[in-house]
Amino acid sequence: MTYLDISFVVGFWDPGQAEEDWIATYYAFFGLAEKSFRGVLRLRVLLQMPPCEAQELFYTYEKGTVFLNPWERLLEGREWALLQLCVPCNWHD
C-alpha cells in the first residue's frame, strides 16, 4: 500500500465520550501510519464536520493543536510524495 485516503467525522460538541472517541481514533490512526504503514508515501486526511461546527467560533488554537500534533511526528523520518490535511476553508487564510 503506497497511497491512503481517509476521512474522519469530527465534532466539536460538548466534551464527553463522543469527542474522546474520535480523538482517540484519530491519534490511533497516526500511530498505525507511523509504525505499520511505512510504505505509504501519499496520505490525504479529510476532516468532515457539519457546517455549523466548522465555523470559526468553534475553532481554537488548542483544537488546531490536536489536529496538527500527529502530523508533525509523521513528517519526520520519511520522504512524502503527498501529505495533505483537508480542513474547513475558514480555518486558514
MARTORSE-274373 format. One record per atom (N, C-alpha, C, CB): residue number from 1; residue in three letters; x, y, z. Coordinates in nm, 2 decimals. Glycine has a CB too. Layout:
# residues N
{nr: NUM	rest: Ala	u: X	v: Y	w: Z}
...
//
This chain:
# residues 93
{nr: 1	rest: Met	u: 0.08	v: -0.12	w: 0.00}
{nr: 1	rest: Met	u: 0.00	v: 0.00	w: 0.00}
{nr: 1	rest: Met	u: 0.09	v: 0.12	w: 0.00}
{nr: 1	rest: Met	u: -0.10	v: 0.00	w: 0.12}
{nr: 2	rest: Thr	u: 0.07	v: 0.21	w: -0.10}
{nr: 2	rest: Thr	u: 0.15	v: 0.33	w: -0.11}
{nr: 2	rest: Thr	u: 0.07	v: 0.46	w: -0.10}
{nr: 2	rest: Thr	u: 0.23	v: 0.33	w: -0.24}
{nr: 3	rest: Tyr	u: -0.06	v: 0.45	w: -0.11}
{nr: 3	rest: Tyr	u: -0.15	v: 0.57	w: -0.11}
{nr: 3	rest: Tyr	u: -0.26	v: 0.54	w: -0.01}
{nr: 3	rest: Tyr	u: -0.20	v: 0.60	w: -0.25}
{nr: 4	rest: Leu	u: -0.30	v: 0.63	w: 0.07}
{nr: 4	rest: Leu	u: -0.41	v: 0.62	w: 0.17}
{nr: 4	rest: Leu	u: -0.49	v: 0.75	w: 0.17}
{nr: 4	rest: Leu	u: -0.35	v: 0.58	w: 0.31}
{nr: 5	rest: Asp	u: -0.62	v: 0.74	w: 0.15}
{nr: 5	rest: Asp	u: -0.71	v: 0.85	w: 0.16}
{nr: 5	rest: Asp	u: -0.81	v: 0.81	w: 0.27}
{nr: 5	rest: Asp	u: -0.78	v: 0.88	w: 0.02}
{nr: 6	rest: Ile	u: -0.81	v: 0.89	w: 0.38}
{nr: 6	rest: Ile	u: -0.90	v: 0.86	w: 0.49}
{nr: 6	rest: Ile	u: -0.98	v: 0.98	w: 0.53}
{nr: 6	rest: Ile	u: -0.82	v: 0.81	w: 0.61}
{nr: 7	rest: Ser	u: -1.10	v: 0.96	w: 0.58}
{nr: 7	rest: Ser	u: -1.19	v: 1.06	w: 0.62}
{nr: 7	rest: Ser	u: -1.23	v: 1.04	w: 0.77}
{nr: 7	rest: Ser	u: -1.31	v: 1.07	w: 0.53}
{nr: 8	rest: Phe	u: -1.22	v: 1.15	w: 0.85}
{nr: 8	rest: Phe	u: -1.27	v: 1.14	w: 0.98}
{nr: 8	rest: Phe	u: -1.39	v: 1.23	w: 1.00}
{nr: 8	rest: Phe	u: -1.15	v: 1.18	w: 1.08}
{nr: 9	rest: Val	u: -1.49	v: 1.18	w: 1.07}
{nr: 9	rest: Val	u: -1.61	v: 1.26	w: 1.10}
{nr: 9	rest: Val	u: -1.57	v: 1.32	w: 1.24}
{nr: 9	rest: Val	u: -1.74	v: 1.18	w: 1.11}
{nr: 10	rest: Val	u: -1.57	v: 1.46	w: 1.24}
{nr: 10	rest: Val	u: -1.52	v: 1.53	w: 1.36}
{nr: 10	rest: Val	u: -1.64	v: 1.62	w: 1.42}
{nr: 10	rest: Val	u: -1.40	v: 1.62	w: 1.33}
{nr: 11	rest: Gly	u: -1.65	v: 1.62	w: 1.55}
{nr: 11	rest: Gly	u: -1.75	v: 1.71	w: 1.61}
{nr: 11	rest: Gly	u: -1.69	v: 1.78	w: 1.73}
{nr: 11	rest: Gly	u: -1.87	v: 1.63	w: 1.65}
{nr: 12	rest: Phe	u: -1.72	v: 1.91	w: 1.74}
{nr: 12	rest: Phe	u: -1.67	v: 1.99	w: 1.85}
{nr: 12	rest: Phe	u: -1.79	v: 2.02	w: 1.95}
{nr: 12	rest: Phe	u: -1.62	v: 2.13	w: 1.80}
{nr: 13	rest: Trp	u: -1.87	v: 1.92	w: 1.97}
{nr: 13	rest: Trp	u: -1.98	v: 1.93	w: 2.06}
{nr: 13	rest: Trp	u: -1.92	v: 1.94	w: 2.20}
{nr: 13	rest: Trp	u: -2.08	v: 1.82	w: 2.05}
{nr: 14	rest: Asp	u: -2.00	v: 1.94	w: 2.30}
{nr: 14	rest: Asp	u: -1.95	v: 1.95	w: 2.44}
{nr: 14	rest: Asp	u: -1.86	v: 1.83	w: 2.47}
{nr: 14	rest: Asp	u: -2.07	v: 1.95	w: 2.54}
{nr: 15	rest: Pro	u: -1.76	v: 1.85	w: 2.55}
{nr: 15	rest: Pro	u: -1.66	v: 1.74	w: 2.58}
{nr: 15	rest: Pro	u: -1.74	v: 1.63	w: 2.64}
{nr: 15	rest: Pro	u: -1.56	v: 1.79	w: 2.68}
{nr: 16	rest: Gly	u: -1.69	v: 1.51	w: 2.60}
{nr: 16	rest: Gly	u: -1.76	v: 1.39	w: 2.65}
{nr: 16	rest: Gly	u: -1.71	v: 1.27	w: 2.57}
{nr: 16	rest: Gly	u: -1.91	v: 1.40	w: 2.65}
{nr: 17	rest: Gln	u: -1.78	v: 1.16	w: 2.59}
{nr: 17	rest: Gln	u: -1.74	v: 1.03	w: 2.53}
{nr: 17	rest: Gln	u: -1.72	v: 1.04	w: 2.38}
{nr: 17	rest: Gln	u: -1.84	v: 0.92	w: 2.56}
{nr: 18	rest: Ala	u: -1.82	v: 1.10	w: 2.30}
{nr: 18	rest: Ala	u: -1.81	v: 1.11	w: 2.16}
{nr: 18	rest: Ala	u: -1.68	v: 1.18	w: 2.11}
{nr: 18	rest: Ala	u: -1.93	v: 1.17	w: 2.10}
{nr: 19	rest: Glu	u: -1.65	v: 1.29	w: 2.17}
{nr: 19	rest: Glu	u: -1.53	v: 1.37	w: 2.14}
{nr: 19	rest: Glu	u: -1.41	v: 1.29	w: 2.17}
{nr: 19	rest: Glu	u: -1.53	v: 1.51	w: 2.21}
{nr: 20	rest: Glu	u: -1.41	v: 1.23	w: 2.28}
{nr: 20	rest: Glu	u: -1.29	v: 1.15	w: 2.32}
{nr: 20	rest: Glu	u: -1.27	v: 1.03	w: 2.23}
{nr: 20	rest: Glu	u: -1.31	v: 1.10	w: 2.47}
{nr: 21	rest: Asp	u: -1.38	v: 0.97	w: 2.18}
{nr: 21	rest: Asp	u: -1.37	v: 0.86	w: 2.09}
{nr: 21	rest: Asp	u: -1.30	v: 0.90	w: 1.96}
{nr: 21	rest: Asp	u: -1.51	v: 0.80	w: 2.06}
{nr: 22	rest: Trp	u: -1.35	v: 1.01	w: 1.90}
{nr: 22	rest: Trp	u: -1.29	v: 1.04	w: 1.77}
{nr: 22	rest: Trp	u: -1.14	v: 1.09	w: 1.78}
{nr: 22	rest: Trp	u: -1.37	v: 1.15	w: 1.70}
{nr: 23	rest: Ile	u: -1.11	v: 1.15	w: 1.89}
{nr: 23	rest: Ile	u: -0.97	v: 1.20	w: 1.91}
{nr: 23	rest: Ile	u: -0.89	v: 1.07	w: 1.93}
{nr: 23	rest: Ile	u: -0.96	v: 1.29	w: 2.04}
{nr: 24	rest: Ala	u: -0.93	v: 0.98	w: 2.01}
{nr: 24	rest: Ala	u: -0.85	v: 0.85	w: 2.03}
{nr: 24	rest: Ala	u: -0.83	v: 0.78	w: 1.90}
{nr: 24	rest: Ala	u: -0.92	v: 0.76	w: 2.13}
{nr: 25	rest: Thr	u: -0.94	v: 0.77	w: 1.82}
{nr: 25	rest: Thr	u: -0.93	v: 0.71	w: 1.69}
{nr: 25	rest: Thr	u: -0.83	v: 0.78	w: 1.59}
{nr: 25	rest: Thr	u: -1.07	v: 0.70	w: 1.62}
{nr: 26	rest: Tyr	u: -0.84	v: 0.91	w: 1.59}
{nr: 26	rest: Tyr	u: -0.75	v: 1.00	w: 1.51}
{nr: 26	rest: Tyr	u: -0.60	v: 0.97	w: 1.55}
{nr: 26	rest: Tyr	u: -0.79	v: 1.15	w: 1.53}
{nr: 27	rest: Tyr	u: -0.57	v: 0.98	w: 1.68}
{nr: 27	rest: Tyr	u: -0.44	v: 0.95	w: 1.72}
{nr: 27	rest: Tyr	u: -0.39	v: 0.81	w: 1.70}
{nr: 27	rest: Tyr	u: -0.42	v: 0.99	w: 1.87}
{nr: 28	rest: Ala	u: -0.48	v: 0.71	w: 1.71}
{nr: 28	rest: Ala	u: -0.45	v: 0.57	w: 1.69}
{nr: 28	rest: Ala	u: -0.42	v: 0.55	w: 1.54}
{nr: 28	rest: Ala	u: -0.57	v: 0.48	w: 1.73}
{nr: 29	rest: Phe	u: -0.49	v: 0.62	w: 1.45}
{nr: 29	rest: Phe	u: -0.46	v: 0.61	w: 1.31}
{nr: 29	rest: Phe	u: -0.32	v: 0.65	w: 1.28}
{nr: 29	rest: Phe	u: -0.56	v: 0.69	w: 1.23}
{nr: 30	rest: Phe	u: -0.28	v: 0.77	w: 1.34}
{nr: 30	rest: Phe	u: -0.15	v: 0.82	w: 1.31}
{nr: 30	rest: Phe	u: -0.04	v: 0.73	w: 1.37}
{nr: 30	rest: Phe	u: -0.14	v: 0.96	w: 1.37}
{nr: 31	rest: Gly	u: -0.07	v: 0.66	w: 1.48}
{nr: 31	rest: Gly	u: 0.02	v: 0.56	w: 1.54}
{nr: 31	rest: Gly	u: 0.04	v: 0.45	w: 1.44}
{nr: 31	rest: Gly	u: -0.03	v: 0.51	w: 1.67}
{nr: 32	rest: Leu	u: -0.06	v: 0.40	w: 1.38}
{nr: 32	rest: Leu	u: -0.05	v: 0.30	w: 1.28}
{nr: 32	rest: Leu	u: 0.03	v: 0.34	w: 1.16}
{nr: 32	rest: Leu	u: -0.19	v: 0.25	w: 1.23}
{nr: 33	rest: Ala	u: 0.00	v: 0.46	w: 1.11}
{nr: 33	rest: Ala	u: 0.06	v: 0.52	w: 0.99}
{nr: 33	rest: Ala	u: 0.21	v: 0.53	w: 1.02}
{nr: 33	rest: Ala	u: 0.00	v: 0.65	w: 0.95}
{nr: 34	rest: Glu	u: 0.25	v: 0.57	w: 1.14}
{nr: 34	rest: Glu	u: 0.39	v: 0.60	w: 1.17}
{nr: 34	rest: Glu	u: 0.46	v: 0.47	w: 1.18}
{nr: 34	rest: Glu	u: 0.39	v: 0.67	w: 1.31}
{nr: 35	rest: Lys	u: 0.40	v: 0.36	w: 1.24}
{nr: 35	rest: Lys	u: 0.47	v: 0.24	w: 1.27}
{nr: 35	rest: Lys	u: 0.45	v: 0.13	w: 1.17}
{nr: 35	rest: Lys	u: 0.43	v: 0.19	w: 1.41}
{nr: 36	rest: Ser	u: 0.32	v: 0.11	w: 1.12}
{nr: 36	rest: Ser	u: 0.29	v: 0.00	w: 1.04}
{nr: 36	rest: Ser	u: 0.28	v: 0.03	w: 0.89}
{nr: 36	rest: Ser	u: 0.16	v: -0.06	w: 1.08}
{nr: 37	rest: Phe	u: 0.24	v: 0.15	w: 0.85}
{nr: 37	rest: Phe	u: 0.22	v: 0.18	w: 0.71}
{nr: 37	rest: Phe	u: 0.34	v: 0.25	w: 0.66}
{nr: 37	rest: Phe	u: 0.09	v: 0.27	w: 0.69}
{nr: 38	rest: Arg	u: 0.45	v: 0.19	w: 0.67}
{nr: 38	rest: Arg	u: 0.58	v: 0.26	w: 0.63}
{nr: 38	rest: Arg	u: 0.59	v: 0.27	w: 0.48}
{nr: 38	rest: Arg	u: 0.70	v: 0.17	w: 0.68}
{nr: 39	rest: Gly	u: 0.52	v: 0.19	w: 0.40}
{nr: 39	rest: Gly	u: 0.53	v: 0.21	w: 0.26}
{nr: 39	rest: Gly	u: 0.44	v: 0.31	w: 0.20}
{nr: 39	rest: Gly	u: 0.49	v: 0.08	w: 0.19}
{nr: 40	rest: Val	u: 0.35	v: 0.37	w: 0.28}
{nr: 40	rest: Val	u: 0.26	v: 0.48	w: 0.24}
{nr: 40	rest: Val	u: 0.34	v: 0.61	w: 0.22}
{nr: 40	rest: Val	u: 0.14	v: 0.50	w: 0.33}
{nr: 41	rest: Leu	u: 0.34	v: 0.66	w: 0.09}
{nr: 41	rest: Leu	u: 0.41	v: 0.78	w: 0.06}
{nr: 41	rest: Leu	u: 0.32	v: 0.89	w: 0.02}
{nr: 41	rest: Leu	u: 0.51	v: 0.75	w: -0.05}
{nr: 42	rest: Arg	u: 0.19	v: 0.86	w: 0.01}
{nr: 42	rest: Arg	u: 0.09	v: 0.96	w: -0.02}
{nr: 42	rest: Arg	u: -0.03	v: 0.94	w: 0.08}
{nr: 42	rest: Arg	u: 0.03	v: 0.95	w: -0.17}
{nr: 43	rest: Leu	u: -0.05	v: 1.04	w: 0.16}
{nr: 43	rest: Leu	u: -0.15	v: 1.03	w: 0.26}
{nr: 43	rest: Leu	u: -0.24	v: 1.16	w: 0.25}
{nr: 43	rest: Leu	u: -0.09	v: 1.02	w: 0.40}
{nr: 44	rest: Arg	u: -0.37	v: 1.14	w: 0.24}
{nr: 44	rest: Arg	u: -0.47	v: 1.25	w: 0.24}
{nr: 44	rest: Arg	u: -0.57	v: 1.22	w: 0.35}
{nr: 44	rest: Arg	u: -0.54	v: 1.27	w: 0.10}
{nr: 45	rest: Val	u: -0.58	v: 1.32	w: 0.44}
{nr: 45	rest: Val	u: -0.68	v: 1.31	w: 0.55}
{nr: 45	rest: Val	u: -0.78	v: 1.42	w: 0.54}
{nr: 45	rest: Val	u: -0.61	v: 1.31	w: 0.69}
{nr: 46	rest: Leu	u: -0.91	v: 1.38	w: 0.54}
{nr: 46	rest: Leu	u: -1.02	v: 1.48	w: 0.53}
{nr: 46	rest: Leu	u: -1.09	v: 1.48	w: 0.66}
{nr: 46	rest: Leu	u: -1.11	v: 1.44	w: 0.41}
{nr: 47	rest: Leu	u: -1.11	v: 1.60	w: 0.72}
{nr: 47	rest: Leu	u: -1.18	v: 1.62	w: 0.84}
{nr: 47	rest: Leu	u: -1.32	v: 1.66	w: 0.80}
{nr: 47	rest: Leu	u: -1.12	v: 1.72	w: 0.94}
{nr: 48	rest: Gln	u: -1.42	v: 1.58	w: 0.82}
{nr: 48	rest: Gln	u: -1.56	v: 1.61	w: 0.79}
{nr: 48	rest: Gln	u: -1.63	v: 1.66	w: 0.92}
{nr: 48	rest: Gln	u: -1.63	v: 1.49	w: 0.73}
{nr: 49	rest: Met	u: -1.70	v: 1.77	w: 0.90}
{nr: 49	rest: Met	u: -1.78	v: 1.81	w: 1.01}
{nr: 49	rest: Met	u: -1.90	v: 1.89	w: 0.96}
{nr: 49	rest: Met	u: -1.70	v: 1.90	w: 1.11}
{nr: 50	rest: Pro	u: -2.01	v: 1.90	w: 1.04}
{nr: 50	rest: Pro	u: -2.13	v: 1.97	w: 1.00}
{nr: 50	rest: Pro	u: -2.09	v: 2.12	w: 0.98}
{nr: 50	rest: Pro	u: -2.24	v: 1.96	w: 1.10}
{nr: 51	rest: Pro	u: -2.15	v: 2.19	w: 0.88}
{nr: 51	rest: Pro	u: -2.12	v: 2.33	w: 0.86}
{nr: 51	rest: Pro	u: -2.12	v: 2.42	w: 0.98}
{nr: 51	rest: Pro	u: -2.21	v: 2.39	w: 0.75}
{nr: 52	rest: Cys	u: -2.22	v: 2.39	w: 1.07}
{nr: 52	rest: Cys	u: -2.24	v: 2.47	w: 1.19}
{nr: 52	rest: Cys	u: -2.12	v: 2.46	w: 1.28}
{nr: 52	rest: Cys	u: -2.36	v: 2.44	w: 1.26}
{nr: 53	rest: Glu	u: -2.05	v: 2.34	w: 1.28}
{nr: 53	rest: Glu	u: -1.94	v: 2.32	w: 1.37}
{nr: 53	rest: Glu	u: -1.81	v: 2.36	w: 1.30}
{nr: 53	rest: Glu	u: -1.93	v: 2.18	w: 1.41}
{nr: 54	rest: Ala	u: -1.81	v: 2.38	w: 1.17}
{nr: 54	rest: Ala	u: -1.69	v: 2.43	w: 1.10}
{nr: 54	rest: Ala	u: -1.66	v: 2.58	w: 1.11}
{nr: 54	rest: Ala	u: -1.69	v: 2.39	w: 0.96}
{nr: 55	rest: Gln	u: -1.76	v: 2.65	w: 1.17}
{nr: 55	rest: Gln	u: -1.75	v: 2.79	w: 1.19}
{nr: 55	rest: Gln	u: -1.63	v: 2.83	w: 1.28}
{nr: 55	rest: Gln	u: -1.88	v: 2.85	w: 1.25}
{nr: 56	rest: Glu	u: -1.57	v: 2.94	w: 1.25}
{nr: 56	rest: Glu	u: -1.45	v: 2.99	w: 1.32}
{nr: 56	rest: Glu	u: -1.47	v: 2.99	w: 1.47}
{nr: 56	rest: Glu	u: -1.41	v: 3.12	w: 1.28}
{nr: 57	rest: Leu	u: -1.59	v: 3.02	w: 1.52}
{nr: 57	rest: Leu	u: -1.61	v: 3.03	w: 1.67}
{nr: 57	rest: Leu	u: -1.59	v: 2.90	w: 1.74}
{nr: 57	rest: Leu	u: -1.75	v: 3.08	w: 1.70}
{nr: 58	rest: Phe	u: -1.60	v: 2.78	w: 1.67}
{nr: 58	rest: Phe	u: -1.57	v: 2.65	w: 1.73}
{nr: 58	rest: Phe	u: -1.42	v: 2.62	w: 1.72}
{nr: 58	rest: Phe	u: -1.65	v: 2.55	w: 1.66}
{nr: 59	rest: Tyr	u: -1.35	v: 2.69	w: 1.64}
{nr: 59	rest: Tyr	u: -1.21	v: 2.66	w: 1.62}
{nr: 59	rest: Tyr	u: -1.12	v: 2.74	w: 1.72}
{nr: 59	rest: Tyr	u: -1.16	v: 2.68	w: 1.47}
{nr: 60	rest: Thr	u: -1.03	v: 2.67	w: 1.79}
{nr: 60	rest: Thr	u: -0.94	v: 2.74	w: 1.88}
{nr: 60	rest: Thr	u: -0.80	v: 2.69	w: 1.85}
{nr: 60	rest: Thr	u: -0.98	v: 2.71	w: 2.03}
{nr: 61	rest: Tyr	u: -0.70	v: 2.76	w: 1.90}
{nr: 61	rest: Tyr	u: -0.56	v: 2.72	w: 1.88}
{nr: 61	rest: Tyr	u: -0.54	v: 2.58	w: 1.94}
{nr: 61	rest: Tyr	u: -0.47	v: 2.82	w: 1.95}
{nr: 62	rest: Glu	u: -0.60	v: 2.55	w: 2.06}
{nr: 62	rest: Glu	u: -0.59	v: 2.42	w: 2.12}
{nr: 62	rest: Glu	u: -0.64	v: 2.31	w: 2.04}
{nr: 62	rest: Glu	u: -0.66	v: 2.42	w: 2.26}
{nr: 63	rest: Lys	u: -0.76	v: 2.33	w: 1.97}
{nr: 63	rest: Lys	u: -0.82	v: 2.23	w: 1.89}
{nr: 63	rest: Lys	u: -0.73	v: 2.21	w: 1.76}
{nr: 63	rest: Lys	u: -0.96	v: 2.27	w: 1.85}
{nr: 64	rest: Gly	u: -0.68	v: 2.32	w: 1.71}
{nr: 64	rest: Gly	u: -0.59	v: 2.30	w: 1.60}
{nr: 64	rest: Gly	u: -0.47	v: 2.22	w: 1.63}
{nr: 64	rest: Gly	u: -0.54	v: 2.44	w: 1.55}
{nr: 65	rest: Thr	u: -0.42	v: 2.24	w: 1.75}
{nr: 65	rest: Thr	u: -0.30	v: 2.16	w: 1.80}
{nr: 65	rest: Thr	u: -0.33	v: 2.01	w: 1.80}
{nr: 65	rest: Thr	u: -0.25	v: 2.21	w: 1.94}
{nr: 66	rest: Val	u: -0.46	v: 1.98	w: 1.85}
{nr: 66	rest: Val	u: -0.50	v: 1.84	w: 1.85}
{nr: 66	rest: Val	u: -0.48	v: 1.78	w: 1.71}
{nr: 66	rest: Val	u: -0.65	v: 1.82	w: 1.90}
{nr: 67	rest: Phe	u: -0.52	v: 1.85	w: 1.61}
{nr: 67	rest: Phe	u: -0.51	v: 1.80	w: 1.47}
{nr: 67	rest: Phe	u: -0.37	v: 1.79	w: 1.42}
{nr: 67	rest: Phe	u: -0.59	v: 1.89	w: 1.38}
{nr: 68	rest: Leu	u: -0.29	v: 1.89	w: 1.45}
{nr: 68	rest: Leu	u: -0.15	v: 1.90	w: 1.39}
{nr: 68	rest: Leu	u: -0.04	v: 1.82	w: 1.46}
{nr: 68	rest: Leu	u: -0.12	v: 2.05	w: 1.39}
{nr: 69	rest: Asn	u: -0.06	v: 1.80	w: 1.59}
{nr: 69	rest: Asn	u: 0.05	v: 1.72	w: 1.66}
{nr: 69	rest: Asn	u: 0.09	v: 1.59	w: 1.59}
{nr: 69	rest: Asn	u: 0.00	v: 1.69	w: 1.80}
{nr: 70	rest: Pro	u: -0.01	v: 1.51	w: 1.56}
{nr: 70	rest: Pro	u: 0.03	v: 1.38	w: 1.49}
{nr: 70	rest: Pro	u: 0.10	v: 1.40	w: 1.36}
{nr: 70	rest: Pro	u: -0.09	v: 1.29	w: 1.48}
{nr: 71	rest: Trp	u: 0.07	v: 1.51	w: 1.29}
{nr: 71	rest: Trp	u: 0.13	v: 1.53	w: 1.16}
{nr: 71	rest: Trp	u: 0.28	v: 1.57	w: 1.17}
{nr: 71	rest: Trp	u: 0.06	v: 1.65	w: 1.09}
{nr: 72	rest: Glu	u: 0.31	v: 1.64	w: 1.28}
{nr: 72	rest: Glu	u: 0.45	v: 1.68	w: 1.30}
{nr: 72	rest: Glu	u: 0.54	v: 1.55	w: 1.32}
{nr: 72	rest: Glu	u: 0.46	v: 1.77	w: 1.42}
{nr: 73	rest: Arg	u: 0.48	v: 1.46	w: 1.40}
{nr: 73	rest: Arg	u: 0.56	v: 1.33	w: 1.42}
{nr: 73	rest: Arg	u: 0.57	v: 1.25	w: 1.29}
{nr: 73	rest: Arg	u: 0.49	v: 1.25	w: 1.53}
{nr: 74	rest: Leu	u: 0.46	v: 1.25	w: 1.21}
{nr: 74	rest: Leu	u: 0.46	v: 1.18	w: 1.09}
{nr: 74	rest: Leu	u: 0.56	v: 1.23	w: 0.98}
{nr: 74	rest: Leu	u: 0.32	v: 1.17	w: 1.03}
{nr: 75	rest: Leu	u: 0.58	v: 1.36	w: 0.98}
{nr: 75	rest: Leu	u: 0.67	v: 1.43	w: 0.89}
{nr: 75	rest: Leu	u: 0.81	v: 1.38	w: 0.90}
{nr: 75	rest: Leu	u: 0.66	v: 1.58	w: 0.91}
{nr: 76	rest: Glu	u: 0.85	v: 1.34	w: 1.02}
{nr: 76	rest: Glu	u: 0.99	v: 1.30	w: 1.05}
{nr: 76	rest: Glu	u: 1.02	v: 1.16	w: 1.00}
{nr: 76	rest: Glu	u: 1.02	v: 1.31	w: 1.20}
{nr: 77	rest: Gly	u: 1.13	v: 1.14	w: 0.94}
{nr: 77	rest: Gly	u: 1.18	v: 1.00	w: 0.91}
{nr: 77	rest: Gly	u: 1.12	v: 0.94	w: 0.78}
{nr: 77	rest: Gly	u: 1.14	v: 0.92	w: 1.02}
{nr: 78	rest: Arg	u: 1.06	v: 1.03	w: 0.70}
{nr: 78	rest: Arg	u: 1.00	v: 0.97	w: 0.57}
{nr: 78	rest: Arg	u: 0.99	v: 1.08	w: 0.47}
{nr: 78	rest: Arg	u: 0.86	v: 0.91	w: 0.60}
{nr: 79	rest: Glu	u: 1.02	v: 1.05	w: 0.35}
{nr: 79	rest: Glu	u: 1.00	v: 1.15	w: 0.24}
{nr: 79	rest: Glu	u: 0.87	v: 1.12	w: 0.18}
{nr: 79	rest: Glu	u: 1.12	v: 1.14	w: 0.13}
{nr: 80	rest: Trp	u: 0.78	v: 1.22	w: 0.17}
{nr: 80	rest: Trp	u: 0.65	v: 1.21	w: 0.12}
{nr: 80	rest: Trp	u: 0.63	v: 1.26	w: -0.02}
{nr: 80	rest: Trp	u: 0.55	v: 1.28	w: 0.22}
{nr: 81	rest: Ala	u: 0.56	v: 1.18	w: -0.10}
{nr: 81	rest: Ala	u: 0.52	v: 1.23	w: -0.23}
{nr: 81	rest: Ala	u: 0.40	v: 1.33	w: -0.22}
{nr: 81	rest: Ala	u: 0.48	v: 1.11	w: -0.32}
{nr: 82	rest: Leu	u: 0.31	v: 1.30	w: -0.12}
{nr: 82	rest: Leu	u: 0.20	v: 1.39	w: -0.09}
{nr: 82	rest: Leu	u: 0.16	v: 1.37	w: 0.05}
{nr: 82	rest: Leu	u: 0.08	v: 1.37	w: -0.19}
{nr: 83	rest: Leu	u: 0.14	v: 1.47	w: 0.12}
{nr: 83	rest: Leu	u: 0.09	v: 1.47	w: 0.26}
{nr: 83	rest: Leu	u: 0.00	v: 1.58	w: 0.27}
{nr: 83	rest: Leu	u: 0.21	v: 1.48	w: 0.37}
{nr: 84	rest: Gln	u: -0.13	v: 1.55	w: 0.29}
{nr: 84	rest: Gln	u: -0.23	v: 1.65	w: 0.28}
{nr: 84	rest: Gln	u: -0.34	v: 1.64	w: 0.39}
{nr: 84	rest: Gln	u: -0.30	v: 1.65	w: 0.14}
{nr: 85	rest: Leu	u: -0.37	v: 1.75	w: 0.46}
{nr: 85	rest: Leu	u: -0.47	v: 1.76	w: 0.56}
{nr: 85	rest: Leu	u: -0.58	v: 1.86	w: 0.51}
{nr: 85	rest: Leu	u: -0.42	v: 1.81	w: 0.70}
{nr: 86	rest: Cys	u: -0.70	v: 1.81	w: 0.49}
{nr: 86	rest: Cys	u: -0.81	v: 1.89	w: 0.44}
{nr: 86	rest: Cys	u: -0.90	v: 1.93	w: 0.56}
{nr: 86	rest: Cys	u: -0.89	v: 1.81	w: 0.33}
{nr: 87	rest: Val	u: -0.91	v: 2.06	w: 0.58}
{nr: 87	rest: Val	u: -0.99	v: 2.12	w: 0.69}
{nr: 87	rest: Val	u: -1.09	v: 2.21	w: 0.63}
{nr: 87	rest: Val	u: -0.89	v: 2.18	w: 0.80}
{nr: 88	rest: Pro	u: -1.19	v: 2.26	w: 0.71}
{nr: 88	rest: Pro	u: -1.28	v: 2.36	w: 0.66}
{nr: 88	rest: Pro	u: -1.21	v: 2.48	w: 0.62}
{nr: 88	rest: Pro	u: -1.38	v: 2.39	w: 0.77}
{nr: 89	rest: Cys	u: -1.25	v: 2.54	w: 0.51}
{nr: 89	rest: Cys	u: -1.18	v: 2.65	w: 0.45}
{nr: 89	rest: Cys	u: -1.17	v: 2.78	w: 0.54}
{nr: 89	rest: Cys	u: -1.25	v: 2.69	w: 0.32}
{nr: 90	rest: Asn	u: -1.25	v: 2.79	w: 0.64}
{nr: 90	rest: Asn	u: -1.24	v: 2.91	w: 0.72}
{nr: 90	rest: Asn	u: -1.14	v: 2.89	w: 0.84}
{nr: 90	rest: Asn	u: -1.38	v: 2.95	w: 0.78}
{nr: 91	rest: Trp	u: -1.07	v: 2.78	w: 0.84}
{nr: 91	rest: Trp	u: -0.97	v: 2.76	w: 0.94}
{nr: 91	rest: Trp	u: -0.84	v: 2.82	w: 0.91}
{nr: 91	rest: Trp	u: -0.95	v: 2.61	w: 0.97}
{nr: 92	rest: His	u: -0.82	v: 2.86	w: 0.79}
{nr: 92	rest: His	u: -0.69	v: 2.92	w: 0.75}
{nr: 92	rest: His	u: -0.71	v: 3.03	w: 0.64}
{nr: 92	rest: His	u: -0.60	v: 2.81	w: 0.69}
{nr: 93	rest: Asp	u: -0.60	v: 3.10	w: 0.62}
{nr: 93	rest: Asp	u: -0.61	v: 3.21	w: 0.52}
{nr: 93	rest: Asp	u: -0.61	v: 3.15	w: 0.38}
{nr: 93	rest: Asp	u: -0.49	v: 3.31	w: 0.53}
//
